[in-house]
Amino acid sequence: MTLKWNLVTKHMRPHQQLEAKIGEKVGKLEAHLSHFPPDATHLQVSLTKHPSRDWFSAALTLQTPPATLHAEKEGIDPVPVFDQAVKALLREVDELKAILRRKPAAGRAPVAPPSAT
């Protein structure tokens, strides 16, 4: 599957290390999205630098057929901020897949079915 994605930056230009990290993490997301139709999924990566201080924001919006997932993190270095945002988005993807499979997410206690009276 090839995930369609685009990068939007504000008040900054992504350096080579950041572009390589984005490509690597998009590949990791593709592996988790193999069950979704490739023509219906889209990822938007938004990187913003605060205009007057060294503070970065990374926002990821993933559009899939059943839901739109969003993760946003902030910090002083764009690469770790982007990594944290990807990890948060992967957790949301795992939760969505668990819901679609009608199973509880990892680390959560299973829900007992309602008793028949």
N, C-alpha and C positions, 0 to 999 in steps of 0.2 A: 504494500500500500504506500502511496506517496501522499503525504499530508500537504495540502495547500496551506501556505502561510505567508504572512507579510509582516514586515518590520516597520514600525513607525517610531521615529525619534523626535525629541523636542529639546532644544537647547544643547545638543551634543551630537557628535559623530561617533558611531561605534568603531572602536579600534579592532585590530586584527584578532587579538585574543578573544574579545567579546563575540565577534562574528563566528569564530571557530566554535566557541562554547554554545552559541545559539544553534548552529548546525548540528552539533553533537546531541544536544538535548531534544531537538525536533525529531531526530532519528529515534531517540528513546521513547518519545511520545507516540511515534508511529507504531512501535511494537505493541503498545498498550491499546491502540485503537484499531487493530486489525479486523475486528468484528463489525466495525461501523462502515457504512458505504463510503468509499473514498471521495466520490463526487459530492457528498452531502456534509463533509466535515471541513472546517476551516479554522485556522489558528491565527489570531492577531496578537503580535508581540508589540507592546508599547513601552519604550524606555524614555524616561524624562529626567533631566537634571534640573534641580532647583536653580532659578536664575541668579540668585545672589549668594548662595553658599554651596559647599560640596555635599550635596544630598541627592541621592538617586532614587527613582521609583521604577519598578518593573511591574507591568500589568499584563496578564495573559488572559485572553478570552477565547475559549474553544466552543465553537458552535457544532453541535451534533444533532442528529434528527430528533432524539427525544428531549434534549435540554441544552441550555447554554451555560457553560461553566466559566467561572471567573476566579482568578487568584491575583492578589496584589501584595507586594512587599516593598519595604523602603529600607535604605541604609546608606552608608558612606562610600561603598565600593560597588560599581555596577555588576561585576561578575558574581560575587556571592549573593547579591540581591536577586539577580536573575535565577541563580540556582535554587534559592529558597522559594521563589515564585513557582518554578517548575515542580518542585517537590510538593507544594501545596496543591497544584493543579493535578498532579498524579494521584494524590489522595482523593480528590474529588472524582476523578475518573474511576478509581477503584470503587468508591461508594456508589457511583452511578451504575457500574457494571453489576455490583451486588444487588442493587435494587431491581435491575432488569432481569436478573436471574432469580429474583425473589428469595435471596439468601441474605443473612445479616453480614455486615462488613467485618473484616478481620479485626479481632480485638474486642468485639462486642458480644454480649451474651445473646444466645438465640432466643427468639420470641416464641413462646408457647402458643399454639393455636387456641382459639377460644373454645371453651368446653361446651359440648352439646347438652342442652337440658331438655 
